[in-house]
């Protein structure tokens, strides 16, 4: 065989082996880079929080001395309750019809009393009730408010809870517990202090009123929500 032809064949074989080696290394490098990029993206997602993370628990830091640190202005008229997972409920107080009750509600909201409390009671088609630091209907700020029983219970009216007539013949209101009527409740007129109404977020009220309820002392349709309904924040405004 001609030597030139032999040399050409050898050169082609060497070139083929070299090309295969280079292509193989390039492919391995590409795969390694792809895996590295994926790992970096996952680390970035964890760092930047783009993946879903559980909501932080609401930690209440309030103490009763905070109530005396705030001043209610004459223009304060609205309290907005931001309810975790549901939305905002905006309440307009009636300072003319229930001045002492409205002043107290505004002061508690402004001082942070309602932050991280719950709607501890849901009565199907009746009321949702909240504002108890004990979370079971037994608590309050340590005082009561004189009765101001004037307004009727219309749908989405806001009123104060209270103890029964047998221990509370003057029908004084709870210092902090309130309820929102899910319907017109004329049977309660003349018995409880209505001091405001929901002016925005009635859909939120209805959603809370429809949550699954754990059986309570008043029957299967009246008790504590199976999952806590938390008021993350209460804010006061003039409009």
Buried (B, 14 or more C-beta within 10 A) or exposed (E): EEEEEEEEEEEEEEEEEEEEEEEEEEEEEEEEEEEEEEEEEEEEEEEEEEEEEEEEEBEEEBEEEBBEEBEBEEEBBBBBBBBBEBBBBBBBBBBEBBEBBBBBBBBBBBBBBBBBBBBBBBBBEBBBBBBBBEBEBEBBBEEBBEBBBBBEBBBBBBBBBBEEEEEBEEBBBBBBBBBBBBBBBEEBBEBBBBBBBBBBBBEBBEBBBEBEBEEBEEEEEBBBBEEBBBBBBBBBEEE
